[in-house]
Amino acid sequence: MSDTTQFELISPERIILSCSAEMIVVPGTAGYFGVLPRHIPIISTLSAGMIDVHKHGSVVKRIFITGGLVEVTPKRCTVLTEGDISFNDNNSVNLD
């Protein structure tokens, strides 16, 4: 069994998505970066872009955000966002 990290996508009102993942790729303001299990702690601002959630060697969910913050710990990756969110299945969430 491969290592996973817990991923959460959170708005001010609720938890939008919570799942385990082998890797999460987020749109940092200095460029995209990947988060793996046991990643060093980091807090970063996020630009508008895609979040890719990887499991079983492939992308299982793609989420477009309009910006936010990410907090990474060795066991968790938490994205905080207030803008619109679109999932790869064409469902969208308006957080305004």
C-alpha positions in Angstrom: 0.0 0.0 0.0 1.4 3.4 -0.9 1.6 6.3 1.4 -1.1 9.0 1.3 -1.7 12.4 2.7 -5.1 13.9 3.7 -6.3 16.6 1.3 -9.0 19.1 2.3 -10.5 21.9 0.2 -12.2 24.4 2.6 -14.3 27.5 2.1 -15.3 29.9 4.9 -18.6 28.1 5.1 -17.8 24.4 4.8 -15.5 21.6 3.8 -15.9 21.2 0.1 -13.8 18.1 -0.4 -11.9 15.8 1.9 -10.0 12.7 0.6 -6.7 10.9 0.8 -4.2 11.3 -2.0 -0.8 10.1 -3.1 0.1 13.6 -4.4 -1.6 17.0 -4.7 -0.4 19.6 -7.2 -1.4 23.2 -6.4 -0.9 26.5 -8.2 1.5 28.4 -5.9 2.0 32.1 -6.7 5.6 31.2 -7.7 4.5 28.3 -9.8 2.9 24.9 -9.4 4.3 22.5 -6.8 3.6 19.0 -5.7 2.8 17.8 -2.2 3.7 14.3 -1.2 3.2 12.4 2.1 5.7 13.5 4.7 6.2 16.9 2.9 8.0 19.5 5.0 5.6 22.1 6.6 4.9 25.1 4.4 2.3 27.8 4.0 1.9 29.5 0.6 -0.5 31.8 -1.3 -2.2 30.3 -4.3 -2.9 31.8 -7.7 -5.8 31.0 -9.9 -5.3 27.5 -11.5 -5.9 23.8 -11.3 -5.4 21.5 -8.3 -4.7 18.0 -9.4 -5.4 15.2 -6.9 -3.4 12.0 -7.7 -4.3 8.5 -6.5 -3.3 5.1 -7.9 -0.8 6.7 -10.2 -3.2 9.0 -12.0 -5.2 12.2 -11.6 -8.5 11.4 -10.0 -9.8 14.9 -9.5 -9.1 18.3 -11.1 -10.3 21.4 -9.4 -10.1 25.0 -10.6 -9.7 27.7 -7.9 -9.4 31.4 -8.2 -6.8 31.7 -5.5 -6.3 31.1 -1.8 -3.9 29.7 0.7 -2.4 26.3 1.3 -1.1 24.8 4.5 1.0 21.7 4.2 2.1 19.4 7.1 3.7 15.9 6.9 0.2 14.3 7.0 -2.1 16.9 5.5 -2.6 19.4 2.7 -5.3 22.0 3.4 -6.4 24.6 0.7 -8.5 27.6 1.9 -10.3 29.5 -0.8 -13.1 32.0 -1.1 -13.6 32.2 -4.9 -15.5 30.1 -7.4 -14.5 26.4 -7.7 -15.0 24.2 -10.7 -14.5 20.4 -10.7 -13.4 18.4 -13.8 -16.9 17.0 -14.1 -18.2 20.5 -14.9 -19.9 21.0 -11.5 -19.1 24.4 -10.0 -19.4 25.9 -6.6 -19.9 29.6 -6.2 -18.6 30.7 -2.8 -19.7 34.4 -3.0 
